[in-house]
Amino acid sequence: MKKIVQYYHNMRIGSKLKFWFLFITLLPTTVLGFLNFRMSVDAAYDRYSSMLLTDLHLISESVQEEMRTAELCAIRISSNREVQKILQHSGQESAYLTAEFALQKILYGYDYTSVLHSVYVFDAEENCYSNYTSPDSRGVRQMLQDCGGHIPASHMGIWAAPYTLSGELVIPYIHAIFDYENEEYIGTVVVNYSQESLERITRLYADAAGEILIVNQNDSVISAWDHTLCAKNMQEVLNVPVPREGDGSETCRVNGQKQYVVYFNSADGRWQYIAAVERNTVLSSGTSVVAIAVAMTLLCACGGVLLAIIISASITDPLKKLASRMNDMSGDNLDPAFEPRYQDEIGQLVRSFNAMTVRLNDSINEMLEAKEKQRQAEYMALTVQINPHFLYNTLSTIIYLNDMGCREEVDAVAAALSGLFRISISRGQEMITVQQELEHVRCYLEIQKIRYRDQFDYSIDVDPEISQCLVIKLILQPLAENALYHGIRSSAKTEHIRITAQADGEFIRFEVRDTGDGITEDEIFEINRYIRMPQTPDGTHGIGLRNVNERIRIACGQDCGVFLEKEGRETVAVAVVRRQEKNDEKSHSDL
């Protein structure tokens, strides 16, 4: 709350005036518009609820009449004395064919309507009899197994979930058959009602709905225009519980879309009829009232803005001129260019501001100059810190070869040392080409290869596209030295060092790989942590990798630097620098 109050007090005077004018104008208009919108939405919901309930009542009457046809058919078959006698003796192998012929004759004798798909009768031994030309007894048996405990054990039948039979979606009515003398269970009759016929009825009477669902007593959807919803649980489809008595409405999601749902339950509680329509369709019927409310709100807003601008301008224009001049000075331009015309309080404020900008400009220039000198000093200190390291190792190699009497190799080392320091000096330039940097590390590796008597070999690969790009000098030699001393020197066989330079977007990626396994992953983790420490820690670590990392970050930014990786046996030292094209050939000519 304090932040809001502070923000309000920091607002410009003109903004405060406009805010209060708009608030006073828009508040009552918005309230009235909202009330009109709610009234129109409620009216739309009531209108759709009434229409959908009327449709559901008509559908209920027609559907129950059709369902009674299937139920009466099942009852007539189950109570037929001839059917019961046949089923009592059908379990005997010799009587099966006789029973099949007799039952088919009886079933063909019934007058079936066009809405019934087929009739199947099963005896106690699960033998199947049907009036269907090509009976699919396996599909019916699977349906009965899926029903499980829902198969009726009394004279009352049930409507089960839809299933596909002979390529057609049907709704089964299951009724048990009992012996009329001892009430012993002797079989089951299944009357399959065509779901297409049921869907035809719902589409005939549904004028406003986008989807009609019919749900049985087990909460299974037995009919839907979207056939993927058939046989699903009702709560799974609507994601909300729907009462099993009376009628009403709910708002829920069907197939991921917001729907307005109206439901109606039959008097016997066996059937539930649900009509769904998209919520946007209901709301669109009240768009005219909403449009009027929006138009009134916008009209009042425009009037309030215009009135606020006129009144606030008369108060704030003199102050805006001063604020504009001060904003011009808030950027990089700190030279005062506005002189006050009057000697009042505003004039005194402007003179004080002008004096402050002069002092601030001088202070910034002094700070930038000192920062640049400090950066150059840090960079030169790191560069100088590396040169004695190179010289010490190389002179040790020359002394060793001289003691061994290897004059030709001494000459080769001296030539390589000359080339190494020629590139290191590079006429005092901080930047050299990638090609020169690779030549520098090649000279170093030639010296070490002579010293260690071919204990290793090396290769250098460079992308020709970046060979003339500029990088800071002396970044690869410490990486090669690390590979030599920690990865290869202790190996008993000839190892290999591979140096690559490749373009990587706005960066150049150098890699120094060695096949020695002298560094473990734990040691690599500690070295990387040591390299990235903000302050130089105490210890016996060398200056090579850390100094290269610091020099790269000073020259190229914090997103560049050095790190180590482990790829199988190979240890990879990576140096990432920012790519810089060689625009000035004279300043960076080949040495």
C-alpha positions in Angstrom: 0.0 0.0 0.0 2.9 2.4 0.8 4.3 1.8 -2.7 1.0 2.7 -4.3 0.7 5.9 -2.3 4.3 6.8 -3.1 3.7 6.1 -6.8 0.7 8.4 -6.7 2.6 11.2 -5.1 5.4 10.8 -7.7 2.9 11.2 -10.6 2.9 14.4 -12.7 0.3 16.9 -11.8 -1.3 16.6 -15.3 -1.5 12.8 -14.9 -3.2 13.2 -11.5 -5.8 15.5 -12.9 -6.5 13.2 -15.8 -6.7 10.2 -13.5 -9.4 11.8 -11.3 -11.4 13.1 -14.2 -11.4 9.6 -15.8 -12.2 8.0 -12.4 -15.2 10.2 -11.8 -16.5 9.7 -15.3 -15.8 6.0 -15.9 -16.8 4.6 -12.5 -20.6 4.9 -12.7 -20.5 4.1 -16.4 -18.5 0.9 -15.9 -20.8 -0.2 -13.0 -23.9 0.4 -15.2 -22.3 -1.4 -18.1 -21.4 -4.4 -15.9 -24.9 -4.6 -14.5 -26.4 -4.5 -18.0 -23.9 -7.2 -19.1 -24.8 -9.5 -16.2 -28.5 -9.0 -16.9 -28.1 -9.8 -20.6 -26.0 -12.9 -19.8 -28.5 -14.2 -17.2 -31.4 -13.6 -19.7 -29.4 -15.5 -22.4 -28.8 -18.4 -19.9 -32.5 -18.5 -19.0 -33.6 -18.5 -22.6 -31.3 -21.3 -23.6 -32.2 -23.3 -20.5 -35.9 -23.1 -21.4 -35.3 -24.1 -25.0 -33.0 -27.0 -24.2 -35.3 -28.4 -21.5 -38.2 -28.3 -24.0 -36.0 -30.2 -26.5 -34.9 -32.7 -23.8 -38.6 -33.4 -22.8 -39.5 -34.1 -26.5 -36.4 -36.3 -26.9 -37.3 -38.2 -23.7 -40.8 -39.0 -24.8 -39.6 -40.4 -28.2 -36.6 -42.2 -26.8 -38.5 -44.0 -24.1 -41.1 -45.1 -26.6 -38.4 -46.6 -28.8 -36.6 -48.2 -25.8 -39.9 -49.8 -24.7 -39.9 -51.6 -28.1 -36.6 -53.3 -27.3 -37.6 -54.0 -23.7 -40.9 -55.6 -24.7 -39.1 -57.7 -27.3 -36.7 -59.0 -24.6 -39.5 -59.7 -22.2 -41.6 -61.6 -24.8 -38.6 -63.8 -25.7 -37.6 -64.4 -22.0 -41.2 -65.3 -21.1 -41.9 -67.5 -24.1 -42.5 -71.1 -22.8 -41.1 -72.7 -26.0 -37.8 -70.7 -25.6 -37.6 -71.8 -22.0 -38.1 -75.5 -22.9 -35.5 -75.3 -25.6 -32.9 -73.7 -23.3 -33.5 -76.3 -20.6 -32.2 -79.0 -22.9 -29.8 -77.1 -25.1 -26.8 -77.9 -23.0 -26.8 -81.5 -24.3 -24.5 -81.9 -27.3 -26.9 -83.9 -29.3 -29.7 -81.3 -28.7 -27.6 -78.2 -29.7 -28.4 -78.2 -33.4 -32.0 -79.0 -32.8 -32.2 -76.1 -30.2 -30.4 -73.7 -32.6 -32.9 -74.5 -35.4 -35.9 -74.2 -33.1 -34.7 -70.9 -31.5 -33.9 -69.3 -34.8 -37.3 -70.2 -36.0 -38.9 -68.6 -33.0 -36.7 -65.5 -33.2 -37.5 -65.0 -36.9 -41.2 -65.2 -36.1 -41.1 -62.0 -34.0 -42.1 -58.7 -35.7 -39.0 -56.5 -35.2 -39.0 -52.9 -35.9 -36.3 -51.1 -38.0 -34.6 -49.7 -34.9 -33.6 -53.1 -33.6 -30.3 -54.3 -34.9 -30.3 -57.9 -33.7 -31.3 -60.4 -31.0 -29.0 -62.9 -29.3 -30.0 -65.6 -26.9 -27.4 -67.5 -24.7 -28.2 -70.6 -22.7 -26.7 -71.5 -19.4 -23.7 -73.1 -21.2 -23.1 -69.9 -23.1 -24.2 -71.3 -26.4 -25.3 -68.6 -28.7 -28.5 -68.3 -30.9 -29.4 -65.3 -33.0 -31.8 -64.0 -35.6 -28.9 -62.1 -37.3 -27.8 -63.4 -40.7 -24.1 -63.2 -39.8 -24.1 -63.4 -36.0 -21.1 -61.9 -34.1 -21.3 -64.0 -31.0 -17.7 -63.1 -29.9 -18.5 -59.4 -29.8 -21.7 -60.0 -27.7 -19.8 -62.3 -25.3 -17.1 -59.7 -24.9 -19.8 -57.1 -24.1 -21.3 -59.4 -21.5 -17.9 -60.0 -19.9 -17.3 -56.2 -19.8 -20.6 -55.8 -18.0 -19.4 -58.2 -15.3 -21.6 -57.8 -12.2 -24.1 -55.6 -14.0 -25.8 -58.5 -15.7 -29.3 -58.7 -14.1 -30.0 -61.6 -11.7 -33.7 -60.8 -11.6 -36.6 -60.3 -14.0 -35.6 -56.6 -14.5 -33.3 -56.0 -17.5 -30.6 -53.3 -17.9 -29.3 -51.1 -20.7 -25.5 -51.5 -20.9 -22.9 -49.3 -22.5 -22.8 -49.1 -26.3 -20.4 -51.4 -28.2 -19.5 -52.1 -31.8 -21.2 -55.1 -33.3 -20.6 -56.2 -36.9 -19.2 -52.7 -37.7 -22.2 -50.8 -36.2 -22.6 -49.0 -32.9 -25.4 -50.6 -30.9 -26.9 -50.3 -27.4 -27.6 -53.6 -25.7 -30.6 -54.4 -23.5 -29.8 -57.4 -21.4 -32.5 -59.5 -19.8 -32.2 -62.8 -17.9 -34.3 -65.9 -18.7 -35.6 -68.0 -15.8 -37.5 -71.3 -15.8 -41.1 -70.5 -15.3 -41.5 -73.5 -13.0 -38.6 -73.3 -10.5 -37.3 -69.8 -11.3 -33.9 -71.2 -12.1 -31.6 -69.2 -14.4 -31.4 -70.8 -17.8 -30.2 -68.1 -20.2 -29.8 -64.5 -21.3 -31.4 -62.5 -24.1 -29.6 -59.5 -25.6 -31.6 -57.1 -27.7 -29.3 -54.7 -29.6 -30.8 -51.3 -30.4 -29.3 -49.2 -33.2 -27.5 -46.2 -31.8 -27.9 -44.5 -35.2 -31.7 -44.6 -34.7 -31.4 -43.0 -31.3 -29.1 -40.3 -32.7 -31.6 -39.6 -35.4 -34.3 -38.9 -32.8 -32.0 -36.5 -30.8 -31.0 -34.6 -33.9 -34.7 -34.3 -35.0 -35.8 -32.5 -31.8 -32.6 -30.6 -30.8 -32.8 -27.1 -32.3 -30.4 -25.1 -30.1 -28.0 -27.8 -28.7 -24.5 -28.5 -29.9 -24.4 -31.9 -28.3 -27.0 -34.3 -26.9 -26.0 -37.1 -24.4 -28.2 -39.9 -23.1 -26.9 -41.6 -20.0 -28.1 -44.9 -18.6 -28.5 -45.9 -14.9 -24.8 -46.8 -14.6 -23.7 -43.3 -15.7 -22.5 -44.6 -19.1 -23.1 -42.5 -22.2 -25.2 -44.6 -24.5 -25.8 -42.0 -27.2 -23.9 -38.9 -28.3 -23.4 -37.1 -31.6 -19.7 -37.3 -31.0 -19.3 -41.1 -31.1 -16.0 -41.0 -29.2 -18.0 -40.1 -26.1 -20.2 -43.2 -26.3 -19.5 -45.8 -23.5 -17.6 -43.2 -21.4 -18.6 -42.4 -17.9 -20.7 -39.3 -17.7 -18.4 -37.5 -15.1 -15.4 -38.3 -17.3 -17.1 -36.5 -20.2 -18.4 -33.4 -18.2 -15.7 -33.3 -15.5 -18.5 -32.3 -13.0 -21.0 -34.4 -11.1 -24.6 -34.0 -12.5 -27.5 -34.8 -10.1 -29.6 -37.9 -10.9 -32.9 -36.3 -10.2 -34.9 -33.4 -11.4 -33.4 -30.9 -14.0 -31.0 -28.1 -13.9 -27.9 -26.6 -15.5 -24.1 -26.5 -15.1 -21.1 -24.9 -16.7 -18.3 -27.3 -17.5 -15.8 -28.4 -20.2 -16.6 -30.9 -22.9 -13.7 -31.9 -25.2 -11.7 -29.0 -23.9 -14.3 -26.4 -24.6 -16.4 -24.4 -22.1 -20.0 -25.6 -22.4 -23.4 -24.6 -20.9 -25.1 -27.9 -19.9 -28.8 -28.5 -19.2 -29.9 -31.9 -17.9 -33.2 -33.7 -17.3 -33.8 -37.0 -15.5 -36.6 -39.4 -16.3 -39.2 -40.1 -13.6 -38.0 -43.7 -13.1 -34.4 -42.5 -12.7 -33.1 -44.8 -15.4 -32.3 -42.2 -18.0 -30.6 -38.9 -18.0 -30.7 -36.5 -20.9 -28.1 -33.8 -21.3 -27.9 -31.0 -23.8 -24.7 -29.0 -24.2 -24.1 -25.8 -26.1 -20.9 -23.7 -26.3 -20.8 -21.0 -23.7 -19.7 -18.4 -26.3 -22.9 -19.2 -28.3 -25.0 -18.4 -25.3 -23.1 -15.2 -24.6 -23.2 -14.0 -28.2 -27.0 -13.7 -27.9 -26.4 -10.7 -25.5 -23.8 -8.9 -27.6 -26.2 -6.1 -28.6 -26.6 -4.9 -24.9 -22.9 -5.3 -24.3 -22.1 -3.2 -27.5 -24.3 -0.4 -26.2 -22.7 -0.5 -22.8 -19.2 -0.4 -24.3 -20.1 2.4 -26.6 -21.4 4.5 -23.7 -18.3 3.8 -21.7 -16.0 4.8 -24.6 -18.0 8.0 -25.2 -17.8 9.0 -21.6 -14.1 8.1 -21.5 -13.4 10.3 -24.5 -15.3 13.2 -23.0 -13.4 12.8 -19.7 -10.0 12.6 -21.4 -10.7 15.8 -23.5 -11.9 17.7 -20.4 -8.9 16.5 -18.4 -6.4 17.5 -21.1 -7.9 21.0 -21.4 -7.9 21.8 -17.7 -4.5 20.1 -16.9 -2.8 21.9 -19.8 -3.5 25.3 -18.4 -1.8 24.3 -15.1 1.1 22.1 -16.3 2.4 23.7 -19.5 4.9 26.0 -17.8 6.3 23.2 -15.7 6.5 20.9 -18.7 8.9 23.3 -20.5 11.3 23.1 -17.6 10.9 19.3 -17.2 11.6 18.9 -21.0 14.9 20.8 -20.7 15.9 18.8 -17.7 15.1 15.5 -19.5 17.3 16.5 -22.4 20.2 16.7 -19.9 19.5 13.4 -18.2 21.1 11.4 -21.0 24.6 11.5 -22.3 24.4 15.2 -23.0 25.3 16.8 -19.8 26.1 20.2 -21.3 23.6 22.8 -19.9 21.8 24.6 -22.7 18.9 26.2 -20.9 19.3 29.6 -19.3 16.4 30.9 -17.2 14.7 34.1 -18.3 13.5 35.0 -14.8 14.9 35.3 -11.3 12.1 33.5 -9.5 12.3 30.1 -7.7 12.3 28.2 -10.9 15.1 30.3 -12.3 17.2 29.6 -9.2 16.5 25.9 -9.6 17.7 25.9 -13.2 21.0 27.7 -12.3 21.7 25.2 -9.6 20.9 22.3 -12.0 23.3 23.8 -14.6 26.1 24.0 -12.0 25.5 20.4 -11.0 25.7 19.1 -14.6 29.1 20.8 -15.1 30.5 19.2 -11.9 29.0 15.8 -12.8 30.4 15.9 -16.4 33.9 16.5 -15.0 33.6 13.7 -12.5 32.4 11.2 -15.1 35.3 12.0 -17.4 37.8 11.6 -14.7 36.3 8.3 -13.6 36.3 6.9 -17.1 39.9 7.9 -17.7 41.0 6.3 -14.4 39.0 3.1 -15.2 40.7 2.8 -18.6 44.1 3.2 -17.2 43.4 0.6 -14.6 42.1 -1.9 -17.2 45.3 -1.4 -19.3 47.5 -1.8 -16.3 45.7 -5.1 -15.3 46.0 -6.5 -18.8 49.7 -5.6 -19.1 50.5 -7.0 -15.7 48.9 -10.4 -16.7 50.8 -10.4 -20.0 54.1 -9.7 -18.3 53.3 -12.3 -15.7 53.2 -15.0 -18.5 56.4 -14.1 -20.3 58.9 -15.2 -17.6 57.0 -18.5 -17.4 57.6 -19.1 -21.1 61.2 -18.1 -20.9 62.0 -20.3 -17.9 60.6 -23.5 -19.5 62.3 -22.8 -22.9 65.7 -22.0 -21.4 65.5 -25.2 -19.3 65.0 -27.1 -22.6 67.9 -25.4 -24.3 70.3 -26.1 -21.3 69.2 -29.7 -21.3 69.9 -30.2 -25.0 73.2 -28.4 -24.9 74.3 -30.6 -22.1 73.4 -33.6 -24.2 75.4 -32.3 -27.1 72.5 -32.0 -29.5 73.7 -29.0 -31.5 71.1 -29.3 -34.3 68.3 -29.6 -31.9 69.6 -26.6 -30.0 69.5 -24.6 -33.2 65.9 -25.8 -33.8 64.8 -24.8 -30.3 66.5 -21.4 -30.6 64.8 -20.8 -33.9 61.4 -21.8 -32.4 62.1 -19.6 -29.4 62.9 -16.7 -31.6 59.6 -17.1 -33.5 57.8 -17.5 -30.2 59.1 -14.3 -28.7 58.7 -12.4 -32.1 55.0 -13.2 -32.0 54.9 -12.5 -28.2 56.3 -9.0 -28.7 54.2 -8.3 -31.9 55.4 -4.7 -32.0 53.6 -3.9 -28.7 50.1 -4.8 -30.1 47.6 -6.6 -27.8 45.8 -8.3 -30.7 47.2 -10.7 -33.3 45.6 -12.9 -35.9 44.4 -16.5 -35.2 47.1 -17.7 -37.7 49.8 -15.9 -35.7 48.5 -17.3 -32.4 48.6 -20.9 -33.8 52.1 -20.3 -35.1 53.1 -19.2 -31.6 51.8 -22.4 -30.0 53.4 -24.5 -32.8 56.8 -23.0 -31.9 56.2 -23.9 -28.3 55.2 -27.5 -29.1 58.2 -27.9 -31.4 60.5 -26.9 -28.5 58.8 -29.4 -26.1 58.7 -32.2 -28.7 62.5 -31.9 -29.0 62.9 -31.9 -25.3 60.7 -34.9 -24.6 62.2 -36.9 -27.5 59.1 -37.5 -29.4 57.0 -38.6 -26.4 54.1 -36.9 -28.2 53.0 -35.6 -31.6 50.6 -32.8 -32.4 48.3 -31.5 -35.1 46.8 -28.0 -35.7 43.5 -27.5 -37.6 42.0 -24.0 -38.2 38.9 -22.9 -40.0 40.2 -20.8 -43.0 37.3 -18.4 -42.4 38.8 -17.2 -39.1 42.5 -17.4 -39.8 42.8 -13.7 -40.2 40.4 -12.7 -37.4 42.0 -10.9 -34.4 42.4 -12.4 -30.9 44.4 -11.4 -27.8 47.8 -13.0 -27.9 49.4 -15.7 -25.8 46.2 -17.7 -25.0 46.9 -21.1 -26.4 50.5 -21.8 -25.1 49.4 -22.1 -21.4 46.6 -24.5 -22.5 49.1 -26.6 -24.5 51.5 -26.5 -21.5 48.7 -27.8 -19.2 48.0 -30.7 -21.6 51.7 -31.6 -21.8 52.6 -31.5 -18.1 49.4 -32.9 -16.7 48.1 -35.2 -19.4 51.1 -36.5 -21.4 54.4 -36.2 -19.5 53.7 -39.1 -17.2 52.4 -41.4 -20.0 54.6 -44.3 -21.0 53.5 -44.3 -24.6 53.3 -41.7 -27.4 50.3 -39.4 -26.9 48.7 -36.8 -29.2 47.8 -33.2 -28.8 45.2 -31.8 -31.2 44.6 -28.0 -31.5 41.6 -26.7 -33.3 40.1 -23.2 -34.0 36.5 -22.9 -35.2 33.9 -20.2 -35.7 31.0 -20.3 -33.2 28.6 -17.5 -34.2 30.0 -14.3 -32.8 32.7 -16.2 -30.9 35.8 -18.2 -31.8 36.3 -21.6 -30.0 39.8 -22.9 -29.5 40.3 -26.5 -28.2 43.5 -28.2 -27.0 42.9 -32.0 -26.7 45.3 -34.5 -25.4 44.9 -38.3 -25.2 46.7 -38.6 -21.9 44.6 -39.6 -18.9 46.6 -37.7 -16.2 43.7 -35.5 -15.1 40.5 -37.0 -13.5 37.0 -35.5 -13.6 37.3 -34.4 -10.0 40.5 -32.6 -10.7 38.9 -30.9 -13.7 36.0 -29.7 -11.5 38.5 -28.2 -8.9 40.6 -26.6 -11.7 37.4 -25.0 -13.3 36.3 -23.7 -9.9 39.8 -22.3 -9.2 39.8 -20.6 -12.6 36.5 -18.8 -11.9 37.3 -17.6 -8.4 37.0 -13.8 -8.2 40.1 -13.5 -6.0 43.4 -15.4 -6.5 43.4 -18.1 -3.8 46.4 -19.2 -1.8 47.9 -22.4 -3.0 50.4 -23.9 -5.4 48.3 -23.6 -8.6 50.2 -22.3 -11.6 49.4 -18.9 -13.1 48.8 -20.2 -16.7 45.1 -21.1 -17.1 43.9 -18.6 -14.6 45.8 -15.7 -16.2 44.6 -16.6 -19.7 41.0 -16.7 -18.3 41.4 -13.3 -16.7 43.0 -11.7 -19.8 40.2 -13.1 -22.0 37.4 -11.8 -19.7 39.1 -8.3 -19.5 39.4 -8.1 -23.3 36.2 -9.9 -24.4 33.7 -9.8 -21.6 32.3 -12.1 -18.9 30.7 -14.5 -21.4 34.2 -15.6 -22.7 37.0 -17.4 -20.9 38.7 -20.8 -20.3 37.4 -24.1 -18.9 38.3 -27.8 -19.0 36.2 -30.8 -20.1 36.6 -34.6 -20.1 35.5 -36.6 -23.2 36.4 -40.3 -22.7 40.2 -40.5 -22.2 40.7 -37.1 -23.8 41.1 -33.9 -21.7 39.9 -30.8 -23.6 41.0 -27.3 -22.7 38.6 -24.8 -24.2 39.2 -21.1 -24.8 36.2 -19.0 -26.0 37.0 -15.4 -27.3 34.8 -12.9 -29.1 35.3 -12.8 -32.9 36.8 -9.7 -34.3 37.4 -9.2 -38.0 40.8 -7.8 -39.2 39.7 -4.5 -40.6 43.0 -2.6 -40.4 45.6 -4.6 -42.3 48.4 -2.1 -41.5 47.9 -2.2 -37.8 47.9 -6.1 -37.7 50.2 -7.2 -40.5 51.8 -10.6 -40.4 55.0 -10.7 -38.5 
